[in-house]
């Protein structure tokens, strides 16, 4: 696992196997009508996340991000 983590990101799952992490896994992007703001919903390992972006001078800037859900064990 240590060797493979030099090439990618592996993490041990709570039931003992490994999972490759290519985070964040984006599952939706919501844009406003004039495409100047966006909300990105994603999953980071086993947690949900949401980030908000604003388009300023033809570039996207993240204005905030937060975890939105964490699974119960």
C-alpha positions in Angstrom: 0.0 0.0 0.0 2.9 2.4 0.8 4.5 1.8 -2.6 1.2 2.2 -4.5 0.4 5.5 -2.6 3.4 7.0 -4.4 1.4 6.6 -7.7 -2.2 7.1 -6.5 -4.1 7.4 -3.3 -5.2 4.1 -1.6 -6.9 3.9 1.7 -7.9 1.1 3.9 -11.7 0.6 4.2 -13.1 -0.1 7.6 -13.9 -3.7 6.7 -10.2 -4.5 5.8 -9.9 -4.1 2.0 -8.4 -1.2 0.0 -10.0 1.4 -2.2 -8.4 3.6 -4.8 -9.3 7.2 -4.2 -9.5 9.6 -7.0 -11.1 12.5 -5.2 -13.2 14.4 -5.3 -15.8 12.3 -7.2 -18.1 15.0 -8.6 -21.7 13.9 -9.1 -23.4 17.2 -10.0 -22.7 20.7 -11.0 -25.5 23.3 -10.7 -25.1 26.6 -12.6 -27.1 29.8 -12.3 -28.9 31.2 -15.3 -26.0 33.4 -16.5 -23.3 30.8 -15.7 -21.5 33.1 -13.2 -22.0 30.9 -10.1 -21.8 27.1 -9.5 -22.4 24.6 -6.8 -20.4 21.4 -7.0 -21.6 18.3 -5.2 -19.0 15.7 -4.6 -17.9 12.8 -2.6 -14.5 12.8 -0.9 -13.5 9.3 0.3 -16.7 8.4 2.2 -18.0 11.9 2.9 -20.2 14.2 1.0 -19.0 17.7 0.1 -20.3 20.9 -1.5 -18.3 23.8 -2.9 -19.5 27.1 -4.3 -17.7 28.9 -7.1 -18.0 32.4 -8.6 -16.7 33.4 -12.1 -14.6 36.5 -11.8 -12.6 37.9 -14.7 -13.2 34.8 -16.8 -11.8 32.5 -14.0 -13.7 30.3 -11.5 -12.9 31.1 -7.8 -14.0 28.9 -4.9 -15.7 31.0 -2.3 -16.5 28.2 0.2 -16.6 24.5 0.7 -17.9 22.2 3.4 -18.6 18.6 4.2 -22.3 17.9 4.0 -22.7 14.4 5.2 -20.6 11.7 6.9 -21.8 8.1 7.1 -22.8 6.5 10.4 -20.7 3.5 11.5 
